[in-house]
Amino acid sequence: MSRIDSRENNELRPVKFTRDYLMHPQGAVLVEMGNTKVICTATVEEKVPSFLKGSEQGWVTAEYGMLPGSTGSRKNRNTKGVDGRSQEIQRLIGRSLRSIVDLKKLGERTVWIDCDVIQADGGTRTASITGAYVALCDAIAWMMDKNLILESPIRTSVAAVSVGIHDGEVLLDLCYEEDSKAHVDMNLIMTGEGELIEIQGTGEEKPFTKDQLMALMELGEQGIMRLSQLQKEALER
């Protein structure tokens, strides 16, 4: 099967991280995965939610949204509260980042992760997680530079990618057109060591087999290892 952008089945879309994208947040990254573009910021706040006061423990939380011009037809702003999809995605982003952070080392402060999709072409949640990790690293480096913390609380890296089955073939990093036609759609979130954080998978039109599941996970892991290397290179720059 020939993919819409002529990629190989196991090939990621072009990935780019632009750090220091905004001047005010402690971490600000524009992540581009193909035509999907997300601004990921990390802002440090010197307080924690009420349930953590006095715990000597920090918190990492996330918000996610799509700007009106991010899709083919104008998307309404969330003026009446966060919609169900956005709420589910921002919780996923928060869980994914907290899983790789030692919250005790963060101290009683919160790192707010904001992911704003400025252009969507599939994989906005996976791009958000992958870019948010880089923004978080920059915010942690800022805290260490200011002597707010003595050592980094980040234990490992985290990245995410989509995989799916379309016309019987297993595909990595689906664009919107591929995702909308896939009969199996899955998102994988993993550490740089290949440990699983979360799996989201659905048979959209028909069930799929254990062998297909393993093929999807193997391909997804390959993609995440490549993303982890690209994150590392971006942070080293």
ROSE-4610 file (N, C-alpha, C; in Angstrom, 1 decimal, always signed):
// ROSE-4610
residu = [M/M/M/S/S/S/R/R/R/I/I/I/D/D/D/S/S/S/R/R/R/E/E/E/N/N/N/N/N/N/E/E/E/L/L/L/R/R/R/P/P/P/V/V/V/K/K/K/F/F/F/T/T/T/R/R/R/D/D/D/Y/Y/Y/L/L/L/M/M/M/H/H/H/P/P/P/Q/Q/Q/G/G/G/A/A/A/V/V/V/L/L/L/V/V/V/E/E/E/M/M/M/G/G/G/N/N/N/T/T/T/K/K/K/V/V/V/I/I/I/C/C/C/T/T/T/A/A/A/T/T/T/V/V/V/E/E/E/E/E/E/K/K/K/V/V/V/P/P/P/S/S/S/F/F/F/L/L/L/K/K/K/G/G/G/S/S/S/E/E/E/Q/Q/Q/G/G/G/W/W/W/V/V/V/T/T/T/A/A/A/E/E/E/Y/Y/Y/G/G/G/M/M/M/L/L/L/P/P/P/G/G/G/S/S/S/T/T/T/G/G/G/S/S/S/R/R/R/K/K/K/N/N/N/R/R/R/N/N/N/T/T/T/K/K/K/G/G/G/V/V/V/D/D/D/G/G/G/R/R/R/S/S/S/Q/Q/Q/E/E/E/I/I/I/Q/Q/Q/R/R/R/L/L/L/I/I/I/G/G/G/R/R/R/S/S/S/L/L/L/R/R/R/S/S/S/I/I/I/V/V/V/D/D/D/L/L/L/K/K/K/K/K/K/L/L/L/G/G/G/E/E/E/R/R/R/T/T/T/V/V/V/W/W/W/I/I/I/D/D/D/C/C/C/D/D/D/V/V/V/I/I/I/Q/Q/Q/A/A/A/D/D/D/G/G/G/G/G/G/T/T/T/R/R/R/T/T/T/A/A/A/S/S/S/I/I/I/T/T/T/G/G/G/A/A/A/Y/Y/Y/V/V/V/A/A/A/L/L/L/C/C/C/D/D/D/A/A/A/I/I/I/A/A/A/W/W/W/M/M/M/M/M/M/D/D/D/K/K/K/N/N/N/L/L/L/I/I/I/L/L/L/E/E/E/S/S/S/P/P/P/I/I/I/R/R/R/T/T/T/S/S/S/V/V/V/A/A/A/A/A/A/V/V/V/S/S/S/V/V/V/G/G/G/I/I/I/H/H/H/D/D/D/G/G/G/E/E/E/V/V/V/L/L/L/L/L/L/D/D/D/L/L/L/C/C/C/Y/Y/Y/E/E/E/E/E/E/D/D/D/S/S/S/K/K/K/A/A/A/H/H/H/V/V/V/D/D/D/M/M/M/N/N/N/L/L/L/I/I/I/M/M/M/T/T/T/G/G/G/E/E/E/G/G/G/E/E/E/L/L/L/I/I/I/E/E/E/I/I/I/Q/Q/Q/G/G/G/T/T/T/G/G/G/E/E/E/E/E/E/K/K/K/P/P/P/F/F/F/T/T/T/K/K/K/D/D/D/Q/Q/Q/L/L/L/M/M/M/A/A/A/L/L/L/M/M/M/E/E/E/L/L/L/G/G/G/E/E/E/Q/Q/Q/G/G/G/I/I/I/M/M/M/R/R/R/L/L/L/S/S/S/Q/Q/Q/L/L/L/Q/Q/Q/K/K/K/E/E/E/A/A/A/L/L/L/E/E/E/R/R/R]
num = [1/1/1/2/2/2/3/3/3/4/4/4/5/5/5/6/6/6/7/7/7/8/8/8/9/9/9/10/10/10/11/11/11/12/12/12/13/13/13/14/14/14/15/15/15/16/16/16/17/17/17/18/18/18/19/19/19/20/20/20/21/21/21/22/22/22/23/23/23/24/24/24/25/25/25/26/26/26/27/27/27/28/28/28/29/29/29/30/30/30/31/31/31/32/32/32/33/33/33/34/34/34/35/35/35/36/36/36/37/37/37/38/38/38/39/39/39/40/40/40/41/41/41/42/42/42/43/43/43/44/44/44/45/45/45/46/46/46/47/47/47/48/48/48/49/49/49/50/50/50/51/51/51/52/52/52/53/53/53/54/54/54/55/55/55/56/56/56/57/57/57/58/58/58/59/59/59/60/60/60/61/61/61/62/62/62/63/63/63/64/64/64/65/65/65/66/66/66/67/67/67/68/68/68/69/69/69/70/70/70/71/71/71/72/72/72/73/73/73/74/74/74/75/75/75/76/76/76/77/77/77/78/78/78/79/79/79/80/80/80/81/81/81/82/82/82/83/83/83/84/84/84/85/85/85/86/86/86/87/87/87/88/88/88/89/89/89/90/90/90/91/91/91/92/92/92/93/93/93/94/94/94/95/95/95/96/96/96/97/97/97/98/98/98/99/99/99/100/100/100/101/101/101/102/102/102/103/103/103/104/104/104/105/105/105/106/106/106/107/107/107/108/108/108/109/109/109/110/110/110/111/111/111/112/112/112/113/113/113/114/114/114/115/115/115/116/116/116/117/117/117/118/118/118/119/119/119/120/120/120/121/121/121/122/122/122/123/123/123/124/124/124/125/125/125/126/126/126/127/127/127/128/128/128/129/129/129/130/130/130/131/131/131/132/132/132/133/133/133/134/134/134/135/135/135/136/136/136/137/137/137/138/138/138/139/139/139/140/140/140/141/141/141/142/142/142/143/143/143/144/144/144/145/145/145/146/146/146/147/147/147/148/148/148/149/149/149/150/150/150/151/151/151/152/152/152/153/153/153/154/154/154/155/155/155/156/156/156/157/157/157/158/158/158/159/159/159/160/160/160/161/161/161/162/162/162/163/163/163/164/164/164/165/165/165/166/166/166/167/167/167/168/168/168/169/169/169/170/170/170/171/171/171/172/172/172/173/173/173/174/174/174/175/175/175/176/176/176/177/177/177/178/178/178/179/179/179/180/180/180/181/181/181/182/182/182/183/183/183/184/184/184/185/185/185/186/186/186/187/187/187/188/188/188/189/189/189/190/190/190/191/191/191/192/192/192/193/193/193/194/194/194/195/195/195/196/196/196/197/197/197/198/198/198/199/199/199/200/200/200/201/201/201/202/202/202/203/203/203/204/204/204/205/205/205/206/206/206/207/207/207/208/208/208/209/209/209/210/210/210/211/211/211/212/212/212/213/213/213/214/214/214/215/215/215/216/216/216/217/217/217/218/218/218/219/219/219/220/220/220/221/221/221/222/222/222/223/223/223/224/224/224/225/225/225/226/226/226/227/227/227/228/228/228/229/229/229/230/230/230/231/231/231/232/232/232/233/233/233/234/234/234/235/235/235/236/236/236/237/237/237]
x = [+0.8/+0.0/+0.9/+0.5/+1.3/+0.6/+1.4/+0.8/+0.7/-0.2/-0.5/+0.7/+1.7/+2.9/+4.1/+3.9/+4.9/+5.9/+5.5/+6.4/+6.3/+7.4/+7.3/+6.4/+5.9/+4.9/+5.5/+6.8/+7.5/+8.2/+7.8/+8.5/+7.7/+8.3/+7.7/+7.5/+6.6/+6.5/+7.7/+8.1/+9.2/+8.9/+9.9/+9.7/+10.6/+10.1/+11.0/+10.5/+11.5/+11.3/+12.0/+11.2/+11.7/+11.6/+12.7/+12.7/+12.7/+12.4/+12.3/+11.4/+10.3/+9.4/+8.6/+8.4/+7.7/+8.6/+8.5/+9.5/+9.1/+7.8/+7.4/+7.5/+7.0/+7.0/+8.5/+8.6/+10.0/+10.4/+9.4/+9.7/+8.7/+9.1/+8.2/+8.7/+8.0/+8.4/+7.3/+7.7/+6.8/+7.2/+6.3/+6.6/+5.8/+6.5/+5.9/+6.1/+5.0/+5.1/+4.3/+5.0/+4.3/+3.6/+2.3/+1.5/+0.9/+1.0/+0.5/+1.5/+1.0/+1.9/+1.2/+2.0/+1.5/+2.5/+2.0/+2.8/+2.6/+3.8/+3.8/+4.6/+3.9/+4.6/+4.6/+5.6/+5.7/+5.9/+5.0/+5.1/+5.1/+6.1/+6.3/+5.5/+4.7/+3.9/+4.3/+4.6/+5.1/+4.0/+3.1/+2.1/+1.6/+0.9/+0.4/-1.1/-1.8/-3.3/-3.5/-4.7/-4.9/-4.7/-4.9/-4.8/-3.3/-2.4/-0.9/-0.2/-1.0/-0.4/+0.2/+1.5/+2.1/+2.7/+2.6/+3.1/+4.6/+5.2/+6.5/+6.7/+5.6/+5.5/+5.0/+5.5/+5.0/+4.0/+3.6/+2.6/+2.9/+2.5/+2.6/+1.2/+0.6/-0.7/-0.7/-1.8/-1.8/-3.2/-3.1/-4.3/-4.1/-5.1/-5.0/-6.1/-5.9/-6.9/-6.5/-7.5/-7.3/-7.8/-7.0/-7.3/-8.3/-9.1/-10.2/-9.7/-8.5/-8.0/-7.2/-7.2/-6.4/-6.9/-8.2/-8.8/-9.4/-9.9/-10.4/-11.6/-12.5/-13.6/-13.3/-13.7/-13.4/-13.9/-13.0/-13.4/-13.8/-14.9/-15.3/-14.4/-14.2/-13.4/-14.2/-13.5/-14.1/-14.5/-15.5/-15.9/-16.9/-17.4/-18.4/-17.8/-16.4/-15.8/-15.1/-14.3/-13.5/-14.4/-14.4/-15.2/-14.6/-15.4/-15.0/-13.7/-13.5/-12.3/-11.1/-11.2/-10.0/-9.7/-10.7/-10.5/-9.8/-10.2/-9.5/-8.1/-7.8/-6.4/-5.6/-6.0/-5.2/-4.9/-5.8/-5.5/-4.5/-4.5/-3.5/-2.2/-2.1/-0.8/-0.2/-1.1/-0.7/-0.2/-0.9/-0.5/+0.8/+1.0/+2.2/+3.4/+3.3/+4.5/+4.7/+3.7/+3.9/+4.6/+4.3/+4.9/+6.4/+7.0/+8.5/+9.1/+8.4/+8.9/+8.8/+9.9/+9.9/+9.3/+8.1/+7.3/+7.9/+8.5/+9.1/+10.3/+11.1/+12.2/+11.8/+10.5/+10.0/+9.7/+9.5/+9.1/+7.7/+7.2/+5.8/+5.6/+5.6/+5.3/+4.7/+4.0/+3.3/+3.9/+4.1/+4.5/+3.2/+2.7/+1.6/+2.1/+1.5/+1.8/+0.6/+0.8/-0.3/+0.1/-0.8/-0.6/-1.7/-1.3/-2.3/-2.0/-3.0/-2.8/-3.1/-2.1/-2.3/-2.6/-2.3/-2.6/-2.7/-3.8/-4.1/-4.1/-3.3/-3.4/-3.1/-3.9/-3.7/-2.6/-2.8/-1.8/-1.5/-2.6/-2.3/-2.0/-2.6/-2.3/-0.9/-0.5/+0.9/+1.9/+1.7/+2.6/+2.7/+1.5/+1.5/+2.4/+2.3/+3.1/+4.5/+4.9/+6.3/+6.9/+6.2/+6.7/+6.7/+5.7/+5.6/+6.8/+7.3/+8.4/+9.6/+9.8/+10.9/+10.7/+9.5/+9.2/+9.4/+9.0/+9.2/+10.7/+11.5/+12.9/+13.5/+13.1/+13.5/+13.1/+11.9/+11.4/+12.2/+12.5/+13.3/+14.7/+15.3/+16.6/+16.6/+15.5/+15.4/+15.3/+14.6/+14.5/+15.8/+16.6/+17.9/+18.8/+18.7/+19.6/+19.3/+18.0/+17.6/+17.8/+18.3/+18.5/+17.2/+16.2/+14.9/+14.9/+15.6/+15.7/+17.2/+17.7/+19.1/+19.4/+18.4/+18.7/+17.4/+17.6/+16.4/+15.5/+14.2/+13.3/+12.9/+13.4/+13.0/+13.8/+13.1/+13.7/+14.1/+13.3/+13.5/+12.7/+12.8/+12.1/+10.7/+9.8/+8.5/+8.2/+7.7/+7.2/+6.0/+5.3/+4.1/+4.0/+3.3/+3.1/+1.8/+1.3/+0.1/+0.5/-0.2/-0.1/-1.5/-1.6/-2.9/-2.8/-4.0/-4.0/-5.0/-4.5/-5.3/-5.1/-6.2/-6.1/-5.2/-5.3/-4.5/-3.0/-2.6/-1.2/-1.0/+0.1/+0.4/+1.2/+0.7/+1.3/+1.7/+2.8/+3.3/+3.0/+2.6/+2.4/+1.4/+0.2/-0.9/-1.2/-1.4/-1.9/-3.4/-4.1/-5.6/-6.3/-5.9/-6.6/-6.4/-5.2/-5.0/-5.8/-5.7/-6.4/-7.9/-8.5/-9.9/-10.4/-9.5/-9.8/-9.4/-8.5/-8.0/-9.0/-9.0/-9.9/-9.4/-8.1/-7.6/-6.7/-7.0/-6.3/-5.7/-4.5/-3.8/-2.8/-2.8/-1.8/-0.9/+0.4/+1.3/+2.1/+2.2/+3.0/+4.1/+5.3/+6.4/+7.6/+8.4/+9.6/+10.7/+11.8/+13.0/+13.6/+13.3/+13.8/+12.9/+11.8/+10.8/+9.8/+9.7/+8.6/+7.3/+6.2/+4.9/+4.3/+3.7/+3.0/+1.5/+1.1/-0.3/-0.5/-1.5/-1.9/-3.4/-3.7/-5.1/-5.3/-6.1/-6.4/-7.8/-8.3/-9.7/-9.8/-10.6/-11.0/-12.2/-12.0/-13.0/-14.2/-13.8/-14.8/-14.9/-13.8/-13.9/-12.8/-12.9/-11.9/-10.5/-9.5/-8.1/-7.5/-6.5/-5.9/-4.8/-4.4/-3.2/-2.0/-1.9/-0.7/-0.6/-1.8/-1.8/-1.5/-2.0/-1.6/-0.1/+0.5/+2.0/+2.7/+2.2/+2.9/+2.7/+1.6/+1.3/+2.3/+2.4/+3.2/+4.7/+5.1/+6.5/+6.9/+6.0/+6.2/+6.2/+5.2/+5.1/+6.4/+6.9/+8.1/+9.3/+9.4/+10.4/+10.3/+9.1/+8.8/+9.2/+8.8/+9.1/+10.6/+11.3/+12.8/+13.4/+12.9/+13.4/+13.0/+11.7/+11.3/+12.2/+12.5/+13.3/+14.7/+15.2/+16.5/+16.4/+15.3/+15.1/+14.9/+14.2/+14.1/+15.4/+16.3/+17.6/+18.4/+18.4/+19.2/+18.7/+17.4/+16.8/+17.3/+17.3/+17.7/+19.2/+19.9/+21.4/+21.7/+20.9/+21.1/+20.8]
y = [-1.2/+0.0/+1.2/+2.2/+3.4/+4.4/+5.0/+6.0/+7.3/+8.1/+9.4/+10.3/+10.2/+11.0/+10.3/+9.1/+8.2/+7.7/+7.7/+7.1/+5.6/+5.0/+3.6/+3.3/+2.1/+1.8/+2.0/+1.9/+2.0/+3.3/+4.3/+5.6/+6.7/+7.5/+8.6/+9.7/+10.6/+11.9/+12.7/+13.7/+14.6/+15.2/+15.2/+15.7/+16.8/+17.9/+19.1/+19.7/+20.0/+20.7/+22.0/+23.1/+24.4/+24.9/+24.9/+25.3/+26.8/+27.3/+28.7/+29.4/+28.8/+29.3/+30.5/+30.6/+31.8/+32.3/+33.6/+34.2/+34.1/+33.9/+34.0/+32.6/+31.5/+30.3/+29.8/+29.0/+28.5/+27.4/+26.8/+25.9/+26.1/+26.3/+26.5/+25.9/+25.0/+24.2/+24.1/+24.4/+24.1/+22.7/+21.8/+20.4/+20.3/+19.8/+19.5/+18.1/+17.4/+16.0/+16.0/+16.0/+16.2/+17.6/+17.6/+18.8/+19.1/+18.3/+18.5/+19.4/+20.5/+21.5/+21.8/+21.7/+21.9/+22.8/+23.9/+24.7/+24.1/+23.6/+23.0/+23.9/+24.4/+25.2/+24.6/+24.9/+24.4/+25.7/+25.9/+27.1/+26.6/+27.2/+26.8/+27.7/+27.1/+27.9/+27.5/+28.4/+28.1/+27.8/+26.8/+26.3/+25.0/+24.2/+23.0/+22.9/+22.0/+21.8/+21.6/+21.9/+21.8/+20.4/+19.4/+18.0/+17.7/+18.5/+18.3/+19.2/+20.2/+21.1/+20.4/+20.8/+20.2/+18.8/+18.3/+17.0/+17.0/+18.2/+18.3/+17.6/+17.6/+17.0/+17.9/+17.9/+18.7/+18.1/+18.7/+18.2/+18.7/+17.8/+18.2/+17.9/+18.9/+18.8/+19.4/+19.1/+19.6/+20.1/+21.0/+21.4/+21.3/+21.0/+20.8/+21.5/+22.0/+22.6/+22.8/+22.9/+23.1/+24.5/+25.3/+26.6/+26.6/+27.7/+27.7/+27.4/+27.8/+27.6/+26.3/+25.4/+24.3/+23.1/+23.2/+22.1/+22.7/+21.9/+22.3/+23.3/+23.0/+23.9/+24.5/+25.8/+26.5/+25.7/+25.5/+24.9/+25.9/+25.8/+26.8/+26.7/+27.9/+27.9/+27.3/+26.8/+26.2/+27.3/+28.1/+29.2/+28.7/+27.5/+27.0/+25.8/+25.7/+24.6/+23.7/+22.8/+21.9/+20.8/+20.5/+19.4/+18.0/+17.0/+15.7/+15.1/+15.4/+14.9/+15.6/+16.9/+17.7/+17.3/+17.1/+16.7/+15.3/+14.4/+13.1/+13.2/+14.0/+14.1/+14.8/+15.9/+16.6/+15.7/+14.9/+14.0/+13.0/+12.5/+11.6/+12.2/+13.5/+14.2/+14.3/+14.7/+14.8/+13.5/+12.4/+11.1/+10.7/+10.9/+10.5/+11.2/+12.5/+13.2/+12.9/+12.8/+12.5/+11.1/+10.2/+8.9/+8.8/+9.9/+9.9/+11.0/+11.6/+12.6/+12.1/+12.4/+12.2/+13.4/+13.4/+14.5/+15.1/+14.2/+14.7/+15.6/+15.3/+16.2/+17.5/+17.6/+18.8/+19.9/+19.4/+20.3/+20.7/+21.6/+22.0/+23.1/+22.7/+23.6/+22.8/+23.5/+22.8/+23.2/+22.3/+22.6/+22.4/+23.5/+23.5/+23.3/+22.2/+21.9/+22.3/+23.2/+23.7/+23.3/+22.5/+22.0/+22.6/+23.5/+24.2/+23.8/+23.1/+22.6/+23.8/+24.2/+25.3/+24.7/+23.5/+22.8/+21.3/+20.7/+19.3/+18.5/+17.4/+16.5/+15.1/+14.8/+13.5/+13.4/+12.7/+12.5/+13.7/+14.5/+15.7/+15.3/+14.3/+13.9/+13.3/+12.5/+12.0/+13.0/+14.0/+15.1/+15.9/+16.1/+16.9/+16.3/+15.0/+14.4/+14.4/+14.2/+14.2/+15.6/+16.6/+18.0/+18.5/+18.1/+18.5/+18.0/+16.8/+16.3/+17.3/+17.8/+18.7/+20.0/+20.5/+21.7/+21.5/+20.4/+20.1/+20.1/+19.5/+19.4/+20.8/+21.7/+23.1/+23.8/+23.5/+24.2/+23.6/+22.4/+21.8/+22.4/+22.5/+23.2/+24.6/+25.3/+26.7/+26.7/+25.7/+25.7/+25.4/+24.5/+24.1/+25.3/+26.1/+27.3/+28.3/+28.4/+29.4/+28.8/+27.6/+26.9/+26.7/+26.5/+26.2/+24.7/+23.9/+22.5/+22.1/+21.1/+20.7/+19.7/+18.9/+17.9/+17.7/+17.2/+17.0/+15.9/+16.1/+15.0/+14.1/+14.4/+13.6/+12.3/+11.2/+9.9/+9.3/+9.6/+9.1/+9.9/+9.6/+10.4/+9.7/+10.4/+9.9/+10.4/+9.6/+10.0/+9.1/+9.5/+8.8/+8.8/+7.8/+7.7/+6.9/+7.2/+6.4/+5.3/+4.2/+3.1/+2.7/+2.0/+1.6/+0.6/+0.0/-1.0/-0.4/-0.3/+0.2/-0.7/-1.2/-2.1/-3.3/-3.8/-4.9/-4.7/-3.5/-3.2/-2.3/-2.6/-2.0/-0.7/+0.4/+1.7/+2.5/+3.2/+4.0/+5.5/+6.2/+7.7/+8.1/+7.8/+8.1/+9.6/+10.0/+11.4/+11.2/+12.4/+12.3/+11.4/+11.5/+10.7/+9.3/+8.8/+7.4/+7.0/+7.9/+7.6/+7.5/+8.3/+8.3/+7.0/+6.4/+5.2/+3.9/+4.0/+2.8/+2.0/+0.7/-0.2/-0.5/-0.3/-0.4/+0.9/+1.5/+2.8/+2.6/+2.9/+2.8/+3.9/+4.3/+5.3/+4.6/+4.7/+4.1/+5.2/+5.2/+6.1/+5.2/+5.5/+4.7/+5.6/+5.0/+5.7/+5.4/+6.2/+6.0/+4.6/+3.9/+2.6/+1.5/+1.9/+1.0/+0.5/+1.1/+0.7/+1.3/+0.6/+1.1/+2.0/+3.1/+4.0/+3.8/+3.9/+3.7/+3.2/+2.4/+1.9/+2.2/+2.9/+3.2/+2.5/+1.5/+0.8/+0.4/+0.6/+0.3/-0.3/-1.3/-1.9/-1.1/-0.2/+0.7/+0.1/-0.9/-1.5/-3.0/-3.6/-5.1/-5.4/-6.6/-6.9/-7.1/-7.2/-7.5/-8.6/-9.2/-10.4/-10.1/-11.0/-10.8/-10.6/-11.3/-11.2/-9.7/-9.2/-7.8/-6.8/-7.1/-6.3/-6.2/-7.4/-7.4/-6.7/-6.8/-6.1/-4.6/-4.2/-2.7/-2.2/-3.0/-2.6/-2.6/-3.5/-3.6/-2.4/-2.1/-0.9/+0.4/+0.5/+1.7/+1.9/+0.8/+0.9/+1.4/+0.9/+1.4/+2.9/+3.4/+4.8/+5.6/+5.1/+5.8/+5.9/+4.8/+4.9/+6.0/+6.1/+7.2/+8.6/+8.7/+10.0/+10.3/+9.3/+9.6/+10.1/+9.6/+10.1/+11.5/+11.8/+13.2/+14.2/+13.7/+14.6/+14.9/+13.8/+14.0/+15.0/+14.8/+15.7/+17.1/+17.3/+18.7/+19.3/+18.6/+19.1/+19.4/+18.6/+18.8/+20.1/+20.4/+21.7/+22.9]
z = [+0.0/+0.0/+0.0/-0.8/-0.9/+0.1/+1.0/+2.0/+1.3/+1.9/+1.3/+1.1/+2.0/+1.9/+1.5/+0.9/+0.3/+1.4/+2.7/+3.7/+3.7/+4.3/+4.5/+5.7/+5.8/+6.9/+8.3/+8.4/+9.7/+9.9/+9.1/+9.1/+9.8/+10.7/+11.3/+10.3/+10.5/+9.8/+10.2/+9.4/+9.9/+11.2/+12.1/+13.5/+13.8/+14.4/+14.7/+16.0/+16.8/+18.1/+18.0/+18.3/+18.4/+19.8/+20.5/+21.9/+22.1/+23.3/+23.6/+22.6/+22.3/+21.3/+21.7/+23.0/+23.7/+24.7/+25.1/+26.0/+27.5/+27.8/+29.2/+30.0/+29.4/+30.2/+30.4/+31.5/+31.8/+30.8/+30.1/+29.0/+27.9/+26.7/+25.6/+24.3/+23.8/+22.6/+21.6/+20.3/+19.2/+18.7/+18.8/+18.2/+16.9/+15.9/+14.6/+14.3/+14.0/+13.5/+12.2/+11.1/+9.9/+9.9/+9.5/+9.5/+10.8/+11.8/+13.1/+13.9/+14.4/+15.2/+16.5/+17.6/+18.9/+19.7/+20.3/+21.2/+22.6/+23.2/+24.5/+25.5/+26.5/+27.5/+28.9/+29.6/+31.0/+31.9/+32.8/+33.7/+35.2/+35.9/+37.3/+38.2/+39.1/+40.0/+41.5/+42.3/+43.7/+44.6/+44.2/+45.1/+44.6/+45.4/+45.0/+45.2/+44.6/+44.9/+46.4/+46.9/+48.3/+48.9/+48.1/+48.6/+48.8/+48.4/+48.5/+49.5/+50.0/+51.0/+52.2/+52.5/+53.6/+53.4/+52.1/+51.8/+51.4/+51.2/+50.6/+49.3/+48.5/+47.2/+46.2/+45.0/+43.9/+43.1/+42.0/+41.1/+39.7/+38.8/+37.3/+36.7/+36.1/+35.6/+34.2/+33.4/+32.0/+31.6/+30.6/+29.9/+28.4/+27.7/+26.2/+25.5/+24.4/+23.6/+22.1/+21.3/+19.8/+19.5/+18.8/+18.4/+17.3/+17.2/+16.1/+14.7/+14.4/+13.0/+12.8/+13.8/+13.7/+12.8/+12.5/+11.7/+10.4/+9.5/+8.3/+8.4/+9.3/+9.6/+11.0/+11.2/+12.4/+13.6/+14.6/+15.8/+16.9/+17.5/+18.5/+19.7/+20.3/+21.5/+22.7/+23.7/+24.9/+25.9/+25.5/+26.4/+27.5/+27.4/+28.4/+29.1/+29.2/+29.9/+29.0/+29.5/+28.7/+28.2/+26.9/+26.4/+26.8/+26.6/+27.1/+26.5/+25.1/+24.5/+25.0/+25.1/+25.6/+27.1/+27.9/+29.3/+29.3/+28.5/+28.5/+28.1/+27.0/+26.5/+27.6/+28.2/+29.1/+30.4/+30.8/+31.9/+31.4/+30.2/+29.7/+29.7/+29.3/+29.2/+30.7/+31.6/+33.0/+33.6/+33.3/+33.9/+33.3/+32.0/+31.3/+31.9/+32.1/+32.6/+34.1/+34.9/+36.3/+36.5/+35.6/+35.7/+35.6/+35.1/+34.9/+35.8/+36.7/+37.6/+39.1/+39.8/+41.3/+41.9/+42.3/+42.7/+44.1/+44.8/+46.1/+45.8/+44.8/+44.4/+43.9/+43.4/+42.9/+43.9/+45.2/+46.2/+46.1/+47.0/+46.9/+45.9/+44.7/+43.5/+42.4/+41.5/+40.4/+39.1/+38.2/+36.8/+36.0/+35.4/+34.5/+33.1/+32.5/+31.1/+30.2/+29.3/+28.4/+27.0/+26.4/+25.0/+24.1/+23.2/+22.3/+20.9/+20.3/+18.9/+18.0/+17.2/+16.2/+14.8/+14.6/+13.3/+13.5/+13.1/+13.4/+12.1/+12.1/+11.0/+11.6/+12.7/+13.3/+14.3/+15.4/+16.4/+17.3/+17.6/+18.4/+19.8/+20.4/+21.8/+21.9/+20.9/+21.0/+20.8/+19.8/+19.7/+20.9/+21.6/+22.8/+23.9/+24.1/+25.1/+24.8/+23.5/+23.1/+23.2/+22.8/+23.0/+24.4/+25.2/+26.6/+27.4/+27.1/+27.8/+27.6/+26.4/+26.1/+26.9/+26.9/+27.6/+29.1/+29.6/+31.0/+31.4/+30.6/+30.8/+30.9/+30.0/+30.1/+31.3/+31.8/+33.0/+34.2/+34.2/+35.3/+35.3/+34.1/+34.0/+34.6/+34.3/+34.8/+36.3/+36.9/+38.4/+39.0/+38.4/+38.9/+38.8/+37.7/+37.5/+38.5/+39.0/+40.0/+41.4/+41.5/+42.8/+43.6/+42.8/+43.5/+43.8/+43.0/+43.3/+43.1/+43.8/+43.8/+42.7/+42.3/+41.3/+40.5/+39.3/+38.4/+39.0/+39.0/+39.4/+38.3/+37.1/+35.9/+35.9/+35.9/+36.0/+34.6/+33.6/+32.3/+31.3/+30.1/+29.1/+28.8/+28.2/+27.8/+26.4/+25.5/+24.2/+23.9/+22.8/+22.4/+20.9/+20.4/+18.9/+18.7/+17.5/+17.1/+16.1/+16.2/+15.2/+14.8/+13.7/+13.3/+12.2/+11.8/+10.7/+9.7/+8.5/+7.4/+6.2/+5.6/+4.4/+4.8/+6.0/+6.4/+6.8/+6.7/+6.9/+8.2/+8.9/+10.2/+9.8/+10.3/+10.0/+11.2/+11.1/+12.2/+12.0/+13.1/+13.1/+12.0/+12.2/+11.2/+11.1/+9.9/+9.6/+9.7/+9.6/+9.8/+8.8/+7.6/+6.5/+6.8/+7.2/+7.5/+8.8/+9.8/+11.0/+10.8/+10.0/+9.8/+9.1/+8.4/+7.6/+8.3/+9.3/+9.9/+10.7/+10.6/+11.3/+12.7/+12.9/+14.3/+14.5/+15.6/+16.0/+17.4/+17.6/+18.9/+19.1/+20.4/+20.9/+21.9/+21.8/+22.8/+23.5/+24.8/+25.6/+26.3/+26.1/+26.6/+27.1/+28.0/+28.4/+27.4/+27.5/+26.7/+26.8/+27.9/+28.1/+27.6/+27.0/+26.4/+27.4/+28.6/+29.5/+29.1/+29.3/+28.9/+30.0/+29.6/+30.5/+30.3/+29.0/+28.7/+27.3/+27.1/+25.8/+25.6/+24.4/+24.1/+22.7/+22.6/+21.4/+21.1/+19.9/+19.6/+18.2/+18.1/+16.8/+16.4/+15.4/+15.0/+14.2/+13.4/+12.5/+12.8/+13.2/+13.5/+14.5/+15.1/+16.1/+15.5/+16.3/+15.8/+16.7/+16.2/+16.8/+17.7/+18.6/+19.4/+18.6/+17.5/+16.6/+16.1/+15.7/+15.2/+16.3/+17.5/+18.7/+18.9/+18.9/+19.1/+18.0/+16.7/+15.6/+15.8/+16.3/+16.5/+17.6/+18.7/+19.8/+19.4/+18.7/+18.2/+17.3/+16.4/+15.5/+16.3/+17.3/+18.1/+18.9/+19.5/+20.3/+19.4/+18.2/+17.3/+17.1/+16.9/+16.7/+17.9/+19.1/+20.3/+20.6/+20.3/+20.5/+19.6/+18.4/+17.5/+18.0/+18.5/+19.1/+20.3/+21.1/+22.3/+21.9/+20.9/+20.4/+19.9/+19.2/+18.7/+19.8/+20.9/+22.1/+22.7/+22.8/+23.4/+22.6/+21.2/+20.4/+20.5/+20.6/+20.7/+22.0/+23.1/+24.4/+24.5/+23.8/+23.7/+22.9/+22.0/+21.2/+22.1]
